[in-house]
Amino acid sequence: MPTESNWFDALEIGSECDERFVDCAKTPALERLNSALSGISNLKGNYKVARANPQWHALIYIIDGELNLRTRSAHHNITKSHLVCLPAYQPFVMELKATHLDMVWFHLDVSEKWNDSVKGRPDAEFCEYNQQIYHLLSMIYYEPDTSLQIPAFTQLDNYIAKSLQVHQTRSQESQRIWQLQQALEQRLHYNWTVESMSEIANYSPPHLHRLFQQHFGKSPLQYLIHLRMERAKYLLTQSNWSIEQIGEQVGYSDVFNFSKRFKKSVSIAPGHYRKQFS
């Protein structure tokens, strides 16, 4: 780790890296955030940023991949769903650790608005609002009409404030279960097994089973079925898709198996459910 006397400034961004900058010139609403510059980074290959004496606070929301971070206090490998907080005037070095890294970042003015929020925070902590912040800043970046940026900015401001609330801290166990929940909901069509779930949560199948019983009163596969049936009920009443298409969307390639599972879980056949509740 660099010593106090040899921290340095560096900026290395390889040709495979993609960075979109959001600044006050194009997004006047950012002035309300006291942020002169922010951005969305999708990084591959060579990436390294170091600052010996940064004149701004930085918030970095890791969406996917892994970031290697060195500060005065520690050396971290930071993964997705984490918030990195770098106070002004404190040196750091950060590099791409995995094959890719997706993140959203904000340079924040040294001001009353941010000084207390940033002071004393850990270098990195779990954050469940990264995806919302990523999509909102992307929406702001691609919206040329500044008046239409304002609603998205209001939501962005709220999510950043939520991400800095102390009570959002989760245990490591809770973090892993939350991340697995997100993966299941995003890919209900996937052929999930207890083993594939265990790989994401980084727990053995028996331990994952015990945790799901504690958190949800269901086994991992029972919980997956619950999510699939909830999505199926929504699609049956809110879309014109066929029952076969809905079954495929929630992981059943055979419409007979889907109908059988739905009736067992909901106590009514999919077609009758659609007629009754549409």
C-alpha positions in Angstrom: 0.0 0.0 0.0 1.4 3.5 -0.8 2.8 5.3 2.2 1.8 8.8 3.2 4.6 10.4 1.2 4.1 8.6 -2.1 0.4 8.8 -3.0 0.1 9.9 -6.6 -2.3 11.1 -9.4 -3.0 8.7 -12.2 -5.7 8.3 -14.9 -5.5 5.2 -17.2 -8.5 4.4 -19.3 -8.2 1.7 -22.0 -9.8 1.7 -25.4 -12.4 -0.8 -24.4 -13.8 1.5 -21.6 -17.0 3.4 -22.2 -17.7 6.5 -20.0 -20.6 8.9 -20.3 -20.3 12.1 -18.4 -23.2 14.1 -17.0 -22.3 17.7 -16.2 -24.0 20.8 -15.2 -23.7 22.4 -18.6 -26.1 19.8 -20.1 -27.9 19.0 -16.9 -28.5 22.2 -14.8 -30.5 20.2 -12.2 -27.2 18.7 -11.1 -26.4 22.1 -9.4 -29.0 21.3 -6.8 -27.1 18.1 -6.0 -23.9 20.2 -5.6 -22.2 17.9 -8.1 -20.1 19.4 -10.8 -19.6 16.1 -12.6 -21.0 12.6 -12.6 -20.9 9.7 -14.9 -21.8 6.2 -16.0 -18.9 3.9 -16.6 -18.8 0.5 -18.4 -15.2 -0.6 -18.1 -13.1 -3.4 -19.7 -9.4 -3.9 -19.9 -7.1 -1.3 -18.5 -8.6 1.2 -15.9 -6.9 2.9 -13.1 -7.6 6.2 -11.2 -5.5 7.6 -8.4 -5.7 10.9 -6.5 -3.3 12.1 -3.9 -5.4 15.0 -2.7 -8.9 15.1 -4.3 -10.7 18.4 -4.0 -14.2 16.7 -4.0 -16.1 13.9 -2.3 -16.9 10.9 -4.5 -19.7 8.4 -4.3 -19.3 5.3 -6.5 -22.2 2.8 -7.0 -20.9 -0.6 -8.2 -23.5 -2.2 -10.5 -21.5 -5.2 -11.6 -18.0 -6.5 -11.7 -15.3 -5.9 -9.1 -13.2 -2.9 -8.1 -9.9 -2.9 -6.3 -9.6 0.0 -3.9 -6.8 1.2 -1.8 -7.1 4.0 0.8 -5.2 5.0 3.8 -7.2 2.7 6.0 -7.5 -0.5 4.0 -7.3 -2.5 0.8 -10.7 -3.7 -0.6 -12.0 -5.8 -3.4 -15.5 -4.4 -3.9 -18.3 -6.2 -5.7 -21.7 -5.3 -7.1 -24.4 -3.8 -4.9 -21.9 -1.7 -2.9 -21.4 2.0 -2.4 -17.9 3.4 -2.3 -17.5 6.6 -0.4 -14.3 8.7 -0.9 -14.0 11.8 1.2 -12.3 14.9 -0.1 -8.5 15.4 0.6 -8.1 11.6 1.3 -5.9 9.8 -1.2 -7.0 6.6 -3.0 -6.1 4.3 -5.9 -8.8 2.2 -7.7 -8.4 -0.3 -10.5 -10.5 -2.7 -12.5 -10.3 -6.1 -10.8 -12.5 -8.4 -12.8 -13.0 -8.7 -16.6 -15.5 -5.8 -16.5 -16.9 -3.1 -14.1 -20.1 -1.2 -14.4 -20.6 1.8 -12.0 -22.1 5.2 -11.5 -20.2 7.9 -9.8 -20.6 11.5 -8.5 -18.1 14.1 -7.7 -19.6 16.2 -4.9 -18.7 19.6 -3.8 -17.1 20.1 -0.4 -20.2 21.8 1.1 -22.5 21.7 4.0 -24.9 19.4 2.0 -22.3 16.6 1.8 -19.7 17.0 4.5 -21.7 15.4 7.3 -23.1 12.7 5.0 -19.6 11.6 3.9 -17.7 12.0 7.2 -17.0 8.8 9.1 -18.5 6.4 6.5 -16.8 3.2 5.7 -14.9 3.0 2.4 -17.5 0.5 1.1 -20.9 -0.7 2.2 -23.8 -2.7 0.8 -26.4 -0.6 -1.1 -29.6 -1.8 -2.5 -30.4 1.3 -4.7 -27.6 1.0 -7.2 -29.7 -0.2 -10.1 -32.2 2.6 -9.6 -29.4 5.2 -9.5 -27.8 3.7 -12.6 -31.0 3.8 -14.7 -32.1 7.2 -13.5 -28.7 8.8 -14.4 -28.8 7.0 -17.7 -32.2 8.4 -18.4 -31.0 11.9 -17.5 -28.0 11.5 -19.8 -30.1 10.5 -22.8 -32.9 13.0 -22.3 -32.1 16.2 -24.3 -35.0 18.2 -22.9 -33.8 19.7 -19.6 -37.4 20.1 -18.4 -38.0 16.4 -18.8 -34.9 15.6 -16.8 -36.3 17.1 -13.6 -38.6 14.3 -12.6 -35.8 11.7 -13.0 -33.5 14.0 -11.1 -35.9 14.3 -8.2 -36.0 10.5 -7.9 -32.2 10.3 -8.3 -31.8 12.8 -5.4 -34.1 10.7 -3.2 -32.3 7.5 -3.9 -28.9 9.0 -3.2 -30.2 10.3 0.1 -31.6 6.8 0.9 -28.3 5.2 0.1 -26.6 7.4 2.7 -29.0 6.5 5.5 -27.3 4.5 8.2 -30.2 2.2 8.8 -29.8 0.7 5.3 -26.9 -1.3 6.5 -27.4 -5.1 6.1 -25.6 -8.1 7.5 -23.6 -10.1 5.0 -26.2 -12.9 5.1 -29.0 -10.5 4.3 -26.9 -9.0 1.5 -26.4 -12.4 -0.2 -30.1 -13.4 0.2 -31.2 -10.0 -1.3 -28.8 -10.4 -4.3 -30.1 -13.9 -4.9 -33.7 -12.5 -4.8 -32.8 -10.0 -7.4 -31.3 -12.6 -9.7 -34.3 -14.8 -9.4 -36.8 -12.0 -10.1 -34.8 -10.9 -13.2 -34.5 -14.4 -14.6 -37.7 -16.3 -13.8 -37.5 -18.1 -17.1 -34.1 -19.6 -16.2 -33.8 -23.3 -15.3 -32.8 -22.6 -11.7 -31.5 -25.4 -9.5 -30.7 -25.2 -5.8 -27.0 -25.6 -6.9 -27.1 -22.6 -9.2 -28.8 -20.5 -6.5 -26.1 -21.6 -4.0 -23.4 -20.4 -6.4 -24.8 -16.9 -6.5 -25.4 -16.7 -2.7 -22.0 -18.4 -2.0 -23.6 -20.8 0.5 -23.9 -24.6 0.4 -27.3 -25.9 -0.6 -28.2 -27.2 2.9 -27.2 -23.8 4.4 -29.2 -21.9 1.8 -32.2 -24.1 2.5 -32.0 -23.2 6.2 -31.7 -19.5 5.4 -34.7 -19.5 3.1 -36.7 -21.3 5.7 -35.7 -18.6 8.3 -36.3 -15.6 5.9 -39.4 -16.8 3.9 -40.7 -19.9 5.5 -40.1 -21.7 2.2 -37.3 -23.7 0.6 -35.4 -22.0 -2.2 -37.4 -23.9 -4.9 -40.7 -23.2 -3.1 -39.8 -19.5 -3.0 -38.9 -19.6 -6.8 -42.3 -21.1 -7.5 -44.0 -18.4 -5.5 -42.2 -15.7 -7.5 -43.1 -17.4 -10.8 -46.8 -17.7 -9.8 -47.0 -14.1 -8.7 -45.5 -13.0 -12.1 -47.9 -15.3 -14.0 -50.9 -13.9 -12.1 -49.8 -10.4 -13.1 -49.3 -11.3 -16.8 -52.6 -13.2 -17.0 -54.5 -10.1 -15.9 -52.4 -7.3 -17.4 -51.3 -8.7 -20.8 -52.9 -10.4 -23.9 -50.2 -13.1 -24.0 -51.3 -16.6 -24.5 -51.1 -19.0 -21.5 -48.3 -20.8 -23.3 -46.3 -17.6 -23.7 -46.8 -16.7 -20.0 -45.7 -20.2 -19.0 -42.4 -19.7 -21.0 -41.8 -16.3 -19.4 -41.9 -17.9 -15.9 -39.8 -20.9 -16.7 -42.3 -23.6 -18.0 -41.6 -24.7 -21.6 -44.6 -27.1 -21.4 -47.9 -25.4 -21.1 -49.4 -28.5 -19.4 -46.8 -28.4 -16.7 -47.4 -24.7 -16.2 -51.2 -25.1 -15.9 -50.8 -27.9 -13.5 -48.3 -26.0 -11.3 -50.5 -22.8 -11.4 -53.6 -24.7 -10.4 -51.8 -26.4 -7.6 -50.4 -23.1 -6.3 -53.4 -20.8 -6.9 -56.3 -23.3 -6.7 -57.7 -22.3 -10.1 -56.6 -22.9 -13.7 -54.8 -20.1 -15.5 -57.6 -19.5 -18.0 -60.2 -19.3 -15.3 -58.0 -16.9 -13.3 -57.7 -14.7 -16.3 -61.5 -14.6 -16.8 -62.2 -14.0 -13.1 -59.7 -11.2 -12.4 -59.0 -9.4 -15.7 
